[in-house]
Structure formats: C-alpha cells, structure tokens
Amino acid sequence: MALQFWAAPVCPYAQRGWIALKETGAQHEYKTVDLHDKSPEFVELYRKVVQDPVANAKVPVLVDGELEITESPVVAEYILNKFGPSTGILPSDPAQLAKARLWADLWGSYVGPAQTAILQADTKAKVAEATDKMVAALKVMDAFLRAQGSTEGGAFFLGGRYSIAEVLTTSLLQRALVYPKAYRGVDLRQLVKDNKLERFEAWMEAAFARPSAQETHPDEAKLVEHGVKFTKPMLD
C-alpha cells in the first residue's frame, strides 16, 4: 500500500490526519509510533522529511508514494485535497475556509494555553485562577462561533457542514474534556453549562459525536496515563 500514516494514538495532532483519513475513506497503512521508544526507521524518515539530521522526530508523517510530509495541518489538508474534494470539508469559498482555519488557530491561542495552565497549576488557588482563564477562553470561542460561524442546518462551525474547523480541533476538544477533569477536577462540560455558552456547547457535542471522532478517539485510560508527563504534582 503506497499510503503510510505514521502516528501515535495518544497524540492529538496526529489524530487530525487520522480523522481526515476516516472522513475521506482513503486506504492507508497506519504505522504506530511509540513516542517513548521511537523506531530508528521512523526517526530516519522524519529527519529525511525535514532535512535535519538531529531533529526530534514527531508525528504525524504521511508517505504517499514519493511524497513525504509532516506537520498535522499540512497532512490533514493534503489528505482532504487529494482524497476528499467531493466531501466539501475544505470549503471552496475563501471566506469560509479562512474562518474555519481561524477557529482552529484561536483554539491554540486561547483554550490550549488555558488547559496547560490548569495542568501546571500546583495549588488549589492556582487551579482556581487557571479555571477562570479557561472560562474566559471558552467565552471567546463561543462569541467567535456566534459572530463568524453559522447555525444554518446544524451545530458545526459552518452550521450543517462539517469542515476543516472540526478536523483540526476535535482531537484537542477530546483532551480538554479528559485532562483537566482527570488531574484537577475541572469539568469543561460543566464550565460550558454553568456559563450558558449554548453555541459552544452545541458545537462541542456535534464535533464529539462525529463518527470519525469516535473511531479515532484513544482509550481514555491511556490518555490519562500519557498526560502525567505534562501535569505538575499538586502541592496542597
């Protein structure tokens, strides 16, 4: 099989490409990478792709014949462009495409740092402060959905149309629902409900319920085990 997808199930960035593969139905070989013990074959491949002989090898890497690429947004968009143009997941309208990509960038600018702050908070007071930061981030995302997204026909970012907005953020959402709750007792779903972020809540449930999201969702116990490495022990 010409198409090889090198990934680790626990990695949210690699999961973006896997979701794209599921959405397009592209036949591929899933090559599992152990992030704690990377094979020499994978390390050599990654370093060849980026042309850096000492690079820290990261997932995902996609091999399609002579093409070898990495970086999750690049991999996901290549898959969608080549194998799924008829799906419409990549909007042909430049404005819709720009807004969908911006949604993913904003997640990385707001929700991602808030999640990190929660996991790095090592006292109850710091957890409370970080939780407030997460609430503020979720309010931004809810407001952006209302202002720039659509509600026509459904609850995805573009309403009834599943798009690159979900492909690039669903795996991050899944971990935001798991890590803060498992390590700090911060329940993202409850924060959304308590703050009446109805548009975000509807988007969240629609994205989470997508078959490709469910089929690629890693085992939560393995996620929690993996999360230890970027979570500080509590001091109180």
N, C-alpha and C positions, 0 to 999 in steps of 0.2 A: 504494500500500500504506500503510495507516494506521500500522502499527507500524514505527518507526525506532529503530535501535540505533546510537548514536554511540559509537565505541570505537577504541582503538589496540591492535593485536595484541600488542604487547610488554608492555602493562600488565596485571599480574596481577589488579588489582581489576576492570577492565573485563571480563576473561575470566570472572569469576564470572557475570556476566549472560549472557555468550555460552554458557557451559555450561548455564545454566538454559534458554536458548532451545533448545539442542540436545536437552536432556532432554525438553522438552515438545513439541517439534516445531512451535512457534509460527512461523508465516510472518512474516518480517520483512525489512526492508532494512538491511543492515549498512553504516553510513556511517563510512568510515575517517577517523580524525583523525590528522594529522601532529603529533606532540607538539612538534616543533621549529619548526613553522610552521602554527599553528592558523588555520583559515579564519575570516574575520570572521563568517560565518554561524554557525559553532559557538560562537565566543566570545559573540556576541549571544544565542544560545539559552541557553547556560549561565547567563549573567548574569540573564536573564529568569527562569530557573527558581529561582535562589536569591535573586533580588531584591536583587542587589548590583551596581551599575554598574561597579565596578572589580575584581570578583572574578577570580582566576586560574582560567581555565576548565579543568575536569578531566573526565576520562572515568570511568565511562560516563554518558551521558544517554539516557534512554528516552522516546520520544514515542509515546503511544498515543491517537490522536485528540486530544482537548483536554487530556489528561493529559501533563504534562512533569515528569519526576523525575530525580534523580541520587542519588549515594552507592550504592556497589556492593551492600551487604546489602539496602538498600531495593529496588533494582532487581531483584535476584535473587528476593527473596521475592514481589514483586508479580507477576513472571512466573510463578513456581511456583503462586501462589494463583489467578491468573486463567486460566492456560492448562494447568496440570498438576495440578489437585487429585486426579485419579484416579491419579497416579503414586505418591502417598504419600511423596514426597521431603520434604514438610513434615509431620512426624509430627502426628497428631491428638491424641496423648497429650501433655499439657502437660509431664510429667516428661521424656519422651524429647526433646521439642523443646528444652527448656531445656538438657539435657545436650549436645545436638548443637551448639547455639549456643555453649555454654560452651567446647566443644572448639575452635571457631574463635577465640574470644577468647583462649584460652590460647596458641594458636599465635602470635597477635600479641604476647602478653606474654613469651613465652619463646623460641621459635625465631626469630621476626623480629629481635629485638634481638641475638641471638647471631650471626645471619647478618650483620647490619650491623657488628658488632664485628669479624668476620673480614675483611670487605671494607675496613674502616677501619684495620685493623692494618697498620702500615707497616714493621715489623721482624719478623724470624723469631721473636723472643721474644714479641712481642705476638700474632703469629699463633698460637703455641702456647697462649698464655693464652686467646685468643678461642676456640680449638678446644675447650679444656676447658669453656668456657662453653656451647658448643654441645652437648657430650656431656651436661652437666648438664640442659640444656633437653630433650634427647631422652629422657633418663631420666624426667623429669617427664611428658612426653607418653605414654610407654609405660606408666607407672604409672597415669595417668588413664584410659587405654584399658582397662586391666585392671580398674580399680575401678568405672568408670562406664559403660563401653561393654558390648558383648555379643559373644560368639563364636558365637552360635546361627545356624547356616545360612550363615556366611560371615565375611569378614575386614573388612568395612566397620565404621565406628564402631558401628553398630547391628547388627552381625553380617551377615546376608544381605540386609539392607535398605540400599540406597543412600539417602542423606539429605542434608539441608542441611549437615550436617557436612562432607561431601566437596565439595559445591558451593562452599562458602566457603573451603576450604583447598587444593584440588588445584592451583590455579594457583600458590599460594605454595610448595607442595611442589616443583613443577616447577622453579621458580627456585632453590630451595635445593639442588637436585641439580645445577644448572648453574653458578651464580655462584661459590660458594666453591671448587669444583674448578677452574674455568677461571682464576681470578685468584690463588688461594692454594694450589692443590693439595690442598684439603681435600675429601675424598670422603665425602659424607653417607652413602651406602650402606655404605661400609666402616666408618664410625663405628658405624652401627647393628649391623652384623655383629660387629664387634670387641667391642662391649659387650653382645652377646647380648640385644638388645631385640627378641625374636621377635614380640611382639604388634604393635609399631610397624612392624616390617618387613613383616608380613603386610598390615597396613592400607595401608602405602605402596604396595606392589605392586598391591593391589586398586584403589586410587584412581587410580594412574598408568595402569592398563590399561583403565579405563573408556572406552568409545568416545567419549563427549563430551569427555573429557580429551585423547584422541589427536587428535580432529578440530579442537580449538581450540588445540592446542599450537603456539606460534610457532616459527619456524625458530631453531634454537639459535645459529647464527652471528649472526643479528640480535639475539638476546637478549644474547649476549656483547658485541656492539658497543654495545648500549644500556647495558649495565652499567658502561661506562667512567665515566659521569658520576657514579656514586656509589661509586667504588672509588679509594682512595688509591694513588699510586705507591709501590712498595717502596723503602726506603732502604738495605737491605742484601740 
